[in-house]
């Protein structure tokens, strides 16, 4: 069975030959990470190699048996690999920039935000940019936020940058659920944003906001004949988590496989 790269994060750049690449911060440096027909490649381009990016491997064999057969059959993509975002600040930034706007617009704003105020490095097929540091964000003017389409997100980003500099060492050792709870203490960071950031950082999608529009949309496309709850029906979340019961690995697999399917379908 083939291995599939999960490309849900907006930092992944796509190239004509099928290569995907992004730049990431770890605790010791900036890395370029790429995936092509020969597999995964990583290179430290700034700082030291002491802390390497890590990928989370997810096997469809762990899908919950109680999930609809059509959904499980559609999710047999193969074993997936997803980069656990090595910088919590990037995960928080990404989740904030996804607030309110559509996924395509969030991706555009994220990339403009990084290329304008972040750190740009040379990747395997061209420049790649990583998010600006919290200190950089705190020094930006209102006009600079507006210039890249992040005016709406300004107050949340400023509050997050302030709290991150004070608390990030405590946050970085928490499991996904506890981390999500901690992030909700930041002004303008609600449960959805906190959970999205926590799962991106830890790689544990059992804590993802399971009634997210993306999960609902892709699930309905994978198994269109299933009687899914309506858009305003709050039954979707309990239905989704109920199929996995207390098995967090099954819930992680179901959710991440669905998001992986959707990222490639898009």
ROBASE-944176 format. One record per atom (N, C-alpha, C, O): residue in one letter; atom name; z, y, x. Coordinates in steps of 0.05 Angstrom, whole numbers. Layout:
   residuo   atomo       up    north     east
         a      CA        Z        Y        X
...
END
This chain:
   residuo   atomo       up    north     east
         x       N        0      -24       17
         x      CA        0        0        0
         x       C        0       25       18
         x       O       15       26       38
         x       N      -16       45       11
         x      CA      -19       68       28
         x       C        6       87       26
         x       O       22       84        8
         x       N        8      105       46
         x      CA       30      124       46
         x       C       18      151       38
         x       O       -3      160       48
         x       N       31      165       19
         x      CA       22      190        8
         x       C       41      212       16
         x       O       65      209       15
         x       N       29      235       25
         x      CA       46      258       32
         x       C       52      274        7
         x       O       33      281       -8
         x       N       77      281        3
         x      CA       84      298      -20
         x       C       80      327      -11
         x       O       92      336        9
         x       N       64      342      -26
         x      CA       56      369      -18
         x       C       64      390      -39
         x       O       49      408      -45
         x       N       88      386      -51
         x      CA       97      404      -72
         x       C      105      431      -62
         x       O      103      451      -76
         x       N      114      433      -36
         x      CA      123      458      -25
         x       C       99      477      -20
         x       O       79      468      -10
         x       N      102      503      -26
         x      CA       79      521      -24
         x       C       71      527        5
         x       O       50      539        9
         x       N       86      519       24
         x      CA       79      524       52
         x       C       56      507       62
         x       O       42      514       81
         x       N       51      484       48
         x      CA       30      466       57
         x       C        2      479       54
         x       O       -6      487       32
         x       N      -12      481       76
         x      CA      -39      492       76
         x       C      -59      468       76
         x       O      -54      448       89
         x       N      -81      471       62
         x      CA     -101      450       60
         x       C     -126      458       75
         x       O     -134      481       74
         x       N     -139      439       89
         x      CA     -163      444      104
         x       C     -185      425       94
         x       O     -180      405       82
         x       N     -210      432      100
         x      CA     -233      419       89
         x       C     -234      389       96
         x       O     -244      373       81
         x       N     -223      382      119
         x      CA     -224      353      128
         x       C     -201      337      116
         x       O     -198      314      123
         x       N     -185      349       98
         x      CA     -163      335       85
         x       C     -136      339      100
         x       O     -116      329       90
         x       N     -136      352      122
         x      CA     -111      357      137
         x       C      -93      376      121
         x       O     -103      395      108
         x       N      -67      371      122
         x      CA      -47      389      111
         x       C      -28      397      133
         x       O      -22      381      150
         x       N      -20      422      133
         x      CA       -2      431      155
         x       C       16      454      145
         x       O        9      468      126
         x       N       39      456      157
         x      CA       58      478      151
         x       C       75      483      175
         x       O       78      466      193
         x       N       88      506      176
         x      CA      107      513      197
         x       C      135      512      185
         x       O      139      520      162
         x       N      154      501      200
         x      CA      182      499      190
         x       C      201      507      212
         x       O      197      503      236
         x       N      224      519      203
         x      CA      246      524      221
         x       C      265      500      220
         x       O      271      489      198
         x       N      275      491      243
         x      CA      298      473      244
         x       C      320      489      257
         x       O      317      513      263
         x       N      343      476      261
         x      CA      366      490      273
         x       C      360      498      302
         x       O      374      515      314
         x       N      340      486      315
         x      CA      335      492      343
         x       C      308      505      349
         x       O      304      514      372
         x       N      290      507      330
         x      CA      265      519      336
         x       C      246      519      312
         x       O      253      511      290
         x       N      221      528      317
         x      CA      200      527      297
         x       C      180      505      304
         x       O      172      503      327
         x       N      173      490      284
         x      CA      155      467      288
         x       C      130      470      270
         x       O      131      482      249
         x       N      108      459      280
         x      CA       85      456      262
         x       C       85      426      255
         x       O       88      408      272
         x       N       80      421      229
         x      CA       79      394      219
         x       C       53      390      205
         x       O       45      407      188
         x       N       39      369      211
         x      CA       13      365      199
         x       C        9      335      192
         x       O       22      318      203
         x       N      -10      331      173
         x      CA      -16      304      164
         x       C      -47      302      162
         x       O      -59      318      148
         x       N      -59      282      176
         x      CA      -87      278      173
         x       C      -93      248      171
         x       O      -75      232      166
         x       N     -118      240      175
         x      CA     -125      212      172
         x       C     -110      193      191
         x       O     -109      169      187
         x       N     -100      205      213
         x      CA      -85      189      233
         x       C      -55      189      228
         x       O      -40      177      243
         x       N      -46      203      207
         x      CA      -17      203      200
         x       C       -4      230      206
         x       O      -17      251      206
         x       N       22      229      210
         x      CA       38      253      214
         x       C       39      261      243
         x       O       39      245      261
         x       N       40      288      247
         x      CA       42      299      274
         x       C       61      323      273
         x       O       61      338      254
         x       N       78      324      293
         x      CA       98      346      295
         x       C       98      358      323
         x       O       97      343      343
         x       N      100      384      325
         x      CA      101      397      351
         x       C      120      421      350
         x       O      118      437      332
         x       N      139      423      369
         x      CA      156      446      371
         x       C      141      468      385
         x       O      133      464      408
         x       N      138      491      372
         x      CA      122      513      384
         x       C      139      537      392
         x       O      129      556      404
         x       N      165      536      385
         x      CA      183      558      392
         x       C      211      547      392
         x       O      219      533      373
         x       N      227      552      413
         x      CA      254      542      414
         x       C      254      514      428
         x       O      237      509      445
         x       N      272      497      420
         x      CA      275      471      432
         x       C      271      448      412
         x       O      271      453      388
         x       N      267      424      422
         x      CA      262      401      405
         x       C      287      386      397
         x       O      286      364      386
         x       N      310      398      401
         x      CA      336      384      396
         x       C      338      374      367
         x       O      347      352      363
         x       N      330      391      348
         x      CA      331      382      320
         x       C      303      380      309
         x       O      289      400      307
         x       N      295      356      301
         x      CA      268      351      292
         x       C      267      351      261
         x       O      287      345      248
         x       N      244      358      249
         x      CA      241      356      220
         x       C      243      326      212
         x       O      235      308      227
         x       N      253      321      188
         x      CA      256      294      179
         x       C      241      290      152
         x       O      241      308      135
         x       N      229      266      149
         x      CA      215      260      124
         x       C      231      239      108
         x       O      243      221      119
         x       N      231      243       82
         x      CA      244      224       64
         x       C      222      205       53
         x       O      202      214       41
         x       N      227      179       56
         x      CA      208      159       46
         x       C      217      149       19
         x       O      240      141       16
         x       N      199      148        0
         x      CA      205      139      -27
         x       C      186      117      -35
         x       O      162      120      -34
         x       N      197       95      -45
         x      CA      182       71      -52
         x       C      180       69      -82
         x       O      201       69      -95
         x       N      155       66      -93
         x      CA      153       64     -123
         x       C      166       38     -134
         x       O      169       36     -158
         x       N      173       20     -117
         x      CA      187       -4     -126
         x       C      214        3     -138
         x       O      226      -13     -152
         x       N      224       27     -132
         x      CA      250       36     -142
         x       C      248       52     -168
         x       O      268       63     -177
         x       N      224       53     -180
         x      CA      222       66     -207
         x       C      239       52     -227
         x       O      241       27     -226
         x       N      251       66     -246
         x      CA      269       53     -265
         x       C      252       35     -284
         x       O      233       44     -296
         x       N      260       10     -288
         x      CA      245       -8     -305
         x       C      245        1     -334
         x       O      227       -6     -349
         x       N      264       17     -343
         x      CA      266       27     -370
         x       C      246       48     -377
         x       O      241       54     -400
         x       N      234       61     -356
         x      CA      214       82     -361
         x       C      189       69     -374
         x       O      184       46     -370
         x       N      174       85     -390
         x      CA      150       74     -403
         x       C      131       61     -383
         x       O      127       71     -361
         x       N      119       38     -391
         x      CA      101       24     -373
         x       C       78       41     -364
         x       O       70       39     -340
         x       N       67       57     -382
         x      CA       44       74     -374
         x       C       52       94     -353
         x       O       35      100     -335
         x       N       76      104     -354
         x      CA       86      123     -334
         x       C       90      109     -307
         x       O       81      119     -287
         x       N      103       86     -308
         x      CA      108       72     -283
         x       C       81       63     -270
         x       O       78       65     -245
         x       N       62       54     -286
         x      CA       36       45     -275
         x       C       21       69     -263
         x       O        7       66     -243
         x       N       24       92     -275
         x      CA       10      116     -265
         x       C       22      126     -239
         x       O        9      141     -224
         x       N       47      119     -234
         x      CA       62      129     -211
         x       C       61      110     -187
         x       O       76      114     -168
         x       N       45       90     -188
         x      CA       42       72     -165
         x       C       23       83     -145
         x       O        2       72     -139
         x       N       31      106     -134
         x      CA       15      121     -114
         x       C       16      108      -87
         x       O       -2      111      -71
         x       N       36       92      -82
         x      CA       42       82      -56
         x       C       68       94      -47
         x       O       80      111      -60
         x       N       77       86      -24
         x      CA      101       97      -12
         x       C       96      127       -5
         x       O       75      133        7
         x       N      114      144      -13
         x      CA      110      173       -8
         x       C      128      183       14
         x       O      150      172       19
         x       N      119      204       28
         x      CA      135      216       49
         x       C      137      246       42
         x       O      116      259       39
         x       N      161      257       41
         x      CA      165      285       36
         x       C      183      297       57
         x       O      204      286       64
         x       N      175      320       68
         x      CA      191      334       87
         x       C      215      346       73
         x       O      213      362       55
         x       N      239      337       82
         x      CA      264      350       73
         x       C      265      377       86
         x       O      268      378      111
         x       N      264      398       71
         x      CA      262      425       83
         x       C      285      429      103
         x       O      308      429       95
         x       N      279      432      129
         x      CA      300      433      149
         x       C      316      459      150
         x       O      336      461      163
         x       N      306      480      135
         x      CA      319      505      135
         x       C      328      512      106
         x       O      311      517       89
         x       N      353      512      101
         x      CA      363      517       75
         x       C      354      545       65
         x       O      348      548       41
         x       N      353      564       83
         x      CA      344      591       75
         x       C      316      590       63
         x       O      310      604       44
         x       N      298      575       75
         x      CA      271      572       65
         x       C      271      560       37
         x       O      257      568       19
         x       N      288      539       33
         x      CA      290      526        7
         x       C      300      546      -14
         x       O      290      546      -37
         x       N      319      562       -7
         x      CA      330      582      -26
         x       C      308      603      -33
         x       O      304      609      -56
         x       N      295      612      -12
         x      CA      274      632      -16
         x       C      252      621      -34
         x       O      243      635      -52
         x       N      243      597      -28
         x      CA      222      585      -44
         x       C      230      583      -74
         x       O      214      589      -91
         x       N      254      574      -79
         x      CA      263      571     -106
         x       C      265      598     -120
         x       O      258      600     -144
         x       N      274      619     -106
         x      CA      275      645     -118
         x       C      248      656     -125
         x       O      243      667     -147
         x       N      229      652     -107
         x      CA      202      662     -112
         x       C      187      647     -134
         x       O      166      655     -144
         x       N      198      624     -142
         x      CA      187      609     -165
         x       C      198      618     -192
         x       O      188      610     -212
         x       N      218      635     -191
         x      CA      230      644     -216
         x       C      209      659     -233
         x       O      196      678     -224
         x       N      208      652     -259
         x      CA      192      665     -279
         x       C      162      661     -277
         x       O      149      656     -297
         x       N      151      663     -253
         x      CA      122      663     -249
         x       C      111      634     -249
         x       O      125      615     -245
         x       N       84      632     -254
         x      CA       71      607     -254
         x       C       69      596     -225
         x       O       72      611     -206
         x       N       65      570     -223
         x      CA       66      557     -196
         x       C       45      568     -177
         x       O       50      573     -154
         x       N       21      573     -187
         x      CA       -1      584     -170
         x       C        6      612     -160
         x       O        1      618     -137
         x       N       18      628     -177
         x      CA       26      655     -169
         x       C       49      654     -149
         x       O       50      669     -130
         x       N       68      636     -154
         x      CA       91      633     -135
         x       C       81      625     -108
         x       O       91      634      -87
         x       N       61      607     -107
         x      CA       50      598      -81
         x       C       37      621      -67
         x       O       41      624      -42
         x       N       23      638      -81
         x      CA        9      661      -69
         x       C       30      681      -58
         x       O       27      690      -36
         x       N       50      687      -74
         x      CA       71      706      -65
         x       C       86      695      -41
         x       O       91      709      -22
         x       N       93      669      -42
         x      CA      107      657      -19
         x       C       91      660        7
         x       O      102      668       27
         x       N       66      653        6
         x      CA       49      654       30
         x       C       46      683       40
         x       O       46      687       64
         x       N       42      702       22
         x      CA       40      730       30
         x       C       66      740       42
         x       O       66      754       62
         x       N       88      732       29
         x      CA      115      739       39
         x       C      119      730       68
         x       O      129      745       85
         x       N      111      705       73
         x      CA      115      693      100
         x       C       96      706      120
         x       O      105      713      142
         x       N       71      709      113
         x      CA       51      720      132
         x       C       56      749      138
         x       O       49      759      160
         x       N       68      764      119
         x      CA       73      792      123
         x       C       99      798      138
         x       O       99      815      157
         x       N      121      784      131
         x      CA      147      791      142
         x       C      159      768      159
         x       O      180      772      171
         x       N      147      744      158
         x      CA      158      722      172
         x       C      148      719      201
         x       O      138      738      213
         x       N      150      694      211
         x      CA      141      688      238
         x       C      116      671      237
         x       O      115      651      223
         x       N       95      681      250
         x      CA       69      667      250
         x       C       65      652      277
         x       O       70      663      298
         x       N       58      626      275
         x      CA       53      610      298
         x       C       25      597      295
         x       O       13      597      274
         x       N       15      586      317
         x      CA      -11      574      316
         x       C       -8      544      309
         x       O        6      529      322
         x       N      -22      536      287
         x      CA      -21      508      278
         x       C      -45      493      289
         x       O      -61      504      304
         x       N      -48      468      280
         x      CA      -70      452      291
         x       C      -98      462      282
         x       O     -118      456      296
         x       N      -99      477      260
         x      CA     -125      487      251
         x       C     -124      517      244
         x       O     -141      526      228
         x       N     -105      531      255
         x      CA     -103      560      249
         x       C      -75      569      246
         x       O      -56      552      249
         x       N      -70      594      241
         x      CA      -43      605      240
         x       C      -27      595      216
         x       O      -38      590      194
         x       N       -1      591      220
         x      CA       17      583      199
         x       C       42      601      201
         x       O       50      610      222
         x       N       53      608      177
         x      CA       75      627      177
         x       C      100      615      164
         x       O       98      600      145
         x       N      123      621      176
         x      CA      149      613      165
         x       C      162      637      153
         x       O      156      660      159
         x       N      181      632      135
         x      CA      194      654      120
         x       C      209      673      138
         x       O      219      665      159
         x       N      211      698      130
         x      CA      228      717      145
         x       C      257      710      144
         x       O      266      697      124
         x       N      272      717      164
         x      CA      300      710      166
         x       C      316      727      146
         x       O      306      747      136
         x       N      340      718      140
         x      CA      357      734      122
         x       C      361      763      133
         x       O      361      782      117
         x       N      364      766      159
         x      CA      368      793      170
         x       C      344      810      165
         x       O      347      834      160
         x       N      320      799      168
         x      CA      296      814      163
         x       C      294      822      134
         x       O      287      845      128
         x       N      301      804      116
         x      CA      300      810       87
         x       C      319      833       80
         x       O      312      851       64
         x       N      343      833       92
         x      CA      362      854       86
         x       C      353      881       96
         x       O      364      902       87
         x       N      334      882      115
         x      CA      325      907      125
         x       C      300      918      111
         x       O      291      940      116
         x       N      289      902       92
         x      CA      264      911       78
         x       C      270      933       57
         x       O      292      933       45
         x       N      251      950       54
         x      CA      254      971       33
         x       C      244      961        6
         x       O      231      940        5
         x       N      251      975      -14
         x      CA      241      968      -41
         x       C      210      967      -41
         x       O      198      950      -54
         x       N      198      986      -27
         x      CA      168      987      -26
         x       C      157      962      -12
         x       O      135      953      -20
         x       N      170      952        7
         x      CA      160      928       21
         x       C      162      903        4
         x       O      144      886        6
         x       N      182      901      -12
         x      CA      183      879      -32
         x       C      160      881      -51
         x       O      146      861      -56
         x       N      156      905      -61
         x      CA      134      909      -81
         x       C      107      904      -69
         x       O       89      894      -83
         x       N      103      910      -44
         x      CA       77      908      -31
         x       C       67      879      -30
         x       O       42      875      -29
         x       N       85      860      -30
         x      CA       76      832      -29
         x       C       80      817      -56
         x       O       78      792      -57
         x       N       86      832      -77
         x      CA       89      820     -103
         x       C      117      808     -108
         x       O      120      792     -127
         x       N      137      816      -92
         x      CA      164      805      -96
         x       C      184      826     -107
         x       O      208      823     -103
         x       N      174      846     -121
         x      CA      191      866     -132
         x       C      212      854     -151
         x       O      235      861     -150
         x       N      203      836     -168
         x      CA      221      824     -188
         x       C      243      808     -174
         x       O      265      806     -184
         x       N      236      796     -151
         x      CA      255      778     -138
         x       C      273      792     -118
         x       O      289      779     -104
         x       N      270      818     -115
         x      CA      284      833      -94
         x       C      314      829      -95
         x       O      327      822      -75
         x       N      326      834     -119
         x      CA      355      832     -120
         x       C      366      804     -114
         x       O      387      801     -102
         x       N      352      784     -124
         x      CA      360      756     -118
         x       C      358      750      -89
         x       O      376      737      -77
         x       N      336      758      -76
         x      CA      333      753      -48
         x       C      353      767      -31
         x       O      364      756      -11
         x       N      359      792      -38
         x      CA      380      807      -23
         x       C      407      795      -26
         x       O      422      792       -7
         x       N      414      787      -50
         x      CA      440      774      -55
         x       C      442      748      -40
         x       O      462      741      -29
         x       N      420      732      -41
         x      CA      419      706      -27
         x       C      422      709        3
         x       O      436      694       16
         x       N      408      729       14
         x      CA      409      734       43
         x       C      437      741       52
         x       O      447      732       72
         x       N      450      758       36
         x      CA      478      766       42
         x       C      497      742       42
         x       O      513      738       60
         x       N      494      726       21
         x      CA      512      703       18
         x       C      506      681       37
         x       O      524      667       47
         x       N      480      678       44
         x      CA      472      657       63
         x       C      484      663       90
         x       O      495      644      103
         x       N      483      687       99
         x      CA      494      693      125
         x       C      524      688      127
         x       O      535      683      148
         x       N      538      690      104
         x      CA      566      686      103
         x       C      574      657       99
         x       O      595      648      109
         x       N      558      641       85
         x      CA      567      616       75
         x       C      550      592       84
         x       O      557      569       78
         x       N      527      596       97
         x      CA      508      574      100
         x       C      519      550      115
         x       O      511      528      109
         x       N      538      554      133
         x      CA      548      530      148
         x       C      564      512      130
         x       O      564      488      133
         x       N      577      523      110
         x      CA      591      506       90
         x       C      571      493       72
         x       O      575      469       65
         x       N      551      507       64
         x      CA      531      496       46
         x       C      515      472       58
         x       O      509      453       45
         x       N      509      475       84
         x      CA      490      456       96
         x       C      501      428       98
         x       O      485      409      103
         x       N      526      424       95
         x      CA      538      397       97
         x       C      542      384       69
         x       O      552      361       68
         x       N      535      398       48
         x      CA      540      387       21
         x       C      517      369       11
         x       O      494      372       20
         x       N      524      350       -6
         x      CA      504      334      -20
         x       C      490      352      -41
         x       O      500      374      -48
         x       N      468      342      -51
         x      CA      451      359      -68
         x       C      465      371      -92
         x       O      463      395      -97
         x       N      480      355     -107
         x      CA      493      365     -131
         x       C      514      386     -125
         x       O      516      406     -138
         x       N      530      381     -104
         x      CA      550      401      -96
         x       C      537      426      -85
         x       O      547      448      -90
         x       N      516      423      -70
         x      CA      501      446      -60
         x       C      490      463      -82
         x       O      492      487      -82
         x       N      479      450     -102
         x      CA      468      465     -125
         x       C      490      480     -139
         x       O      486      503     -147
         x       N      513      468     -142
         x      CA      536      482     -155
         x       C      544      506     -138
         x       O      550      527     -149
         x       N      544      503     -112
         x      CA      552      525      -94
         x       C      533      548      -95
         x       O      541      572      -95
         x       N      507      542      -97
         x      CA      487      563      -97
         x       C      487      580     -122
         x       O      478      603     -122
         x       N      497      569     -144
         x      CA      498      584     -169
         x       C      518      608     -168
         x       O      519      624     -186
         x       N      534      609     -147
         x      CA      553      631     -143
         x       C      538      657     -134
         x       O      549      678     -135
         x       N      513      653     -125
         x      CA      497      677     -117
         x       C      487      691     -142
         x       O      476      678     -160
         x       N      490      717     -144
         x      CA      479      732     -167
         x       C      449      726     -170
         x       O      434      726     -151
         x       N      441      722     -195
         x      CA      413      717     -203
         x       C      403      690     -194
         x       O      379      685     -194
         x       N      421      672     -186
         x      CA      414      644     -180
         x       C      426      627     -201
         x       O      450      621     -201
         x       N      409      618     -220
         x      CA      419      601     -242
         x       C      417      572     -235
         x       O      409      565     -212
         x       N      424      554     -253
         x      CA      423      525     -248
         x       C      396      515     -239
         x       O      395      498     -221
         x       N      374      525     -252
         x      CA      348      514     -244
         x       C      341      521     -215
         x       O      333      504     -200
         x       N      344      547     -208
         x      CA      338      556     -180
         x       C      355      541     -160
         x       O      346      533     -139
         x       N      381      539     -166
         x      CA      400      526     -148
         x       C      393      496     -144
         x       O      393      486     -121
         x       N      386      482     -165
         x      CA      379      454     -163
         x       C      353      450     -148
         x       O      350      431     -132
         x       N      333      467     -153
         x      CA      308      465     -139
         x       C      311      469     -109
         x       O      299      455      -93
         x       N      328      489     -101
         x      CA      333      494      -73
         x       C      348      471      -60
         x       O      342      463      -38
         x       N      368      460      -74
         x      CA      384      439      -63
         x       C      368      413      -59
         x       O      371      400      -39
         x       N      350      407      -78
         x      CA      334      383      -74
         x       C      313      386      -52
         x       O      308      367      -37
         x       N      302      410      -50
         x      CA      283      415      -29
         x       C      296      411       -1
         x       O      284      399       17
         x       N      320      421        2
         x      CA      334      420       27
         x       C      344      391       33
         x       O      340      382       56
         x       N      356      378       14
         x      CA      368      352       19
         x       C      348      329       17
         x       O      351      308       29
         x       N      326      334        2
         x      CA      307      313       -4
         x       C      316      294      -26
         x       O      302      274      -31
         x       N      338      300      -39
         x      CA      349      283      -60
         x       C      341      294      -87
         x       O      353      313      -97
         x       N      320      282     -100
         x      CA      310      292     -125
         x       C      324      281     -149
         x       O      315      285     -172
         x       N      346      267     -145
         x      CA      362      259     -168
         x       C      377      283     -179
         x       O      386      282     -202
         x       N      379      305     -163
         x      CA      392      329     -172
         x       C      373      350     -181
         x       O      381      373     -187
         x       N      347      344     -183
         x      CA      327      364     -191
         x       C      331      371     -220
         x       O      342      355     -236
         x       N      323      395     -229
         x      CA      324      402     -257
         x       C      303      387     -273
         x       O      279      395     -274
         x       N      310      364     -284
         x      CA      291      344     -294
         x       C      275      353     -318
         x       O      255      341     -324
         x       N      284      373     -332
         x      CA      269      383     -355
         x       C      250      406     -347
         x       O      240      421     -363
         x       N      246      409     -320
         x      CA      228      429     -309
         x       C      200      426     -322
         x       O      192      404     -327
         x       N      186      448     -325
         x      CA      160      448     -337
         x       C      141      431     -321
         x       O      124      417     -333
         x       N      143      431     -295
         x      CA      125      415     -278
         x       C      129      385     -284
         x       O      109      371     -287
         x       N      153      376     -286
         x      CA      159      348     -291
         x       C      147      340     -319
         x       O      134      320     -322
         x       N      153      357     -339
         x      CA      143      352     -366
         x       C      113      351     -367
         x       O      101      334     -380
         x       N      100      370     -353
         x      CA       71      373     -354
         x       C       58      348     -342
         x       O       40      336     -354
         x       N       67      340     -318
         x      CA       54      318     -304
         x       C       60      292     -318
         x       O       42      274     -319
         x       N       84      288     -328
         x      CA       91      264     -342
         x       C       72      260     -367
         x       O       63      238     -372
         x       N       67      282     -381
         x      CA       50      280     -405
         x       C       21      274     -397
         x       O        7      261     -413
         x       N       12      283     -374
         x      CA      -15      277     -365
         x       C      -17      248     -355
         x       O      -38      236     -358
         x       N        4      238     -343
         x      CA        3      210     -333
         x       C        3      191     -356
         x       O      -12      171     -356
         x       N       20      196     -376
         x      CA       22      177     -399
         x       C       18      193     -425
         x       O       38      198     -439
         x       N       -6      201     -431
         x      CA      -11      219     -454
         x       C       -5      207     -481
         x       O       -1      221     -501
         x       N       -5      180     -483
         x      CA       -1      167     -509
         x       C       29      165     -515
         x       O       36      158     -538
         x       N       46      170     -496
         x      CA       75      168     -502
         x       C       84      192     -519
         x       O       74      214     -515
         x       N      102      187     -538
         x      CA      111      209     -556
         x       C      132      227     -542
         x       O      156      225     -548
         x       N      123      244     -524
         x      CA      141      261     -509
         x       C      153      283     -527
         x       O      140      291     -546
         x       N      178      291     -522
         x      CA      190      313     -537
         x       C      173      339     -534
         x       O      160      342     -513
         x       N      173      356     -554
         x      CA      158      381     -553
         x       C      170      400     -532
         x       O      191      395     -521
         x       N      155      421     -526
         x      CA      162      440     -505
         x       C      190      452     -509
         x       O      204      457     -490
         x       N      197      457     -534
         x      CA      222      470     -540
         x       C      244      450     -547
         x       O      267      458     -554
         x       N      237      424     -546
         x      CA      256      403     -552
         x       C      273      397     -528
         x       O      263      391     -506
         x       N      300      399     -530
         x      CA      318      395     -508
         x       C      323      366     -502
         x       O      340      359     -486
         x       N      308      348     -515
         x      CA      313      319     -512
         x       C      301      308     -486
         x       O      307      286     -478
         x       N      283      323     -474
         x      CA      268      312     -451
         x       C      287      305     -428
         x       O      285      283     -417
         x       N      305      323     -420
         x      CA      323      318     -397
         x       C      339      293     -401
         x       O      339      275     -384
         x       N      354      290     -424
         x      CA      369      266     -428
         x       C      351      240     -429
         x       O      360      219     -420
         x       N      327      243     -440
         x      CA      309      220     -441
         x       C      302      211     -413
         x       O      302      188     -407
         x       N      295      231     -396
         x      CA      285      225     -369
         x       C      308      213     -352
         x       O      304      192     -339
         x       N      331      225     -353
         x      CA      353      215     -337
         x       C      364      188     -349
         x       O      374      172     -334
         x       N      361      185     -375
         x      CA      371      161     -387
         x       C      357      136     -378
         x       O      369      115     -376
         x       N      331      138     -372
         x      CA      316      115     -362
         x       C      327      104     -336
         x       O      326       80     -331
         x       N      339      122     -320
         x      CA      350      113     -294
         x       C      379      105     -296
         x       O      390       91     -279
         x       N      393      114     -317
         x      CA      421      108     -320
         x       C      437      120     -297
         x       O      434      143     -291
         x       N      454      103     -285
         x      CA      470      112     -263
         x       C      457      108     -235
         x       O      469      114     -215
         x       N      432       98     -236
         x      CA      418       92     -211
         x       C      405      118     -200
         x       O      383      125     -209
         x       N      418      131     -181
         x      CA      407      157     -171
         x       C      381      153     -155
         x       O      364      170     -155
         x       N      378      130     -142
         x      CA      354      124     -128
         x       C      330      122     -147
         x       O      308      132     -141
         x       N      335      109     -170
         x      CA      313      107     -190
         x       C      306      134     -201
         x       O      282      140     -205
         x       N      326      151     -206
         x      CA      321      178     -217
         x       C      306      195     -196
         x       O      287      209     -203
         x       N      314      193     -171
         x      CA      300      207     -150
         x       C      271      198     -148
         x       O      253      215     -147
         x       N      267      172     -149
         x      CA      240      161     -147
         x       C      222      170     -170
         x       O      199      178     -166
         x       N      233      168     -194
         x      CA      218      176     -218
         x       C      209      205     -216
         x       O      186      212     -222
         x       N      228      223     -209
         x      CA      223      251     -209
         x       C      204      259     -186
         x       O      185      274     -190
         x       N      210      250     -162
         x      CA      193      258     -139
         x       C      165      246     -141
         x       O      146      259     -134
         x       N      163      221     -151
         x      CA      136      209     -154
         x       C      120      225     -174
         x       O       95      228     -170
         x       N      132      235     -195
         x      CA      118      251     -215
         x       C      109      277     -203
         x       O       86      286     -208
         x       N      126      291     -188
         x      CA      118      316     -176
         x       C       97      312     -154
         x       O       79      329     -151
         x       N       98      289     -140
         x      CA       77      283     -120
         x       C       51      278     -134
         x       O       30      289     -125
         x       N       51      263     -156
         x      CA       26      259     -171
         x       C       14      286     -180
         x       O      -10      290     -178
         x       N       31      303     -190
         x      CA       22      329     -200
         x       C       11      346     -178
         x       O       -9      360     -182
         x       N       24      346     -154
         x      CA       14      363     -132
         x       C      -14      354     -123
         x       O      -30      371     -117
         x       N      -19      328     -123
         x      CA      -45      319     -115
         x       C      -66      323     -138
         x       O      -89      328     -133
         x       N      -57      320     -163
         x      CA      -75      324     -185
         x       C      -84      353     -186
         x       O     -107      359     -193
         x       N      -66      372     -180
         x      CA      -72      400     -180
         x       C      -93      407     -159
         x       O     -101      430     -156
END
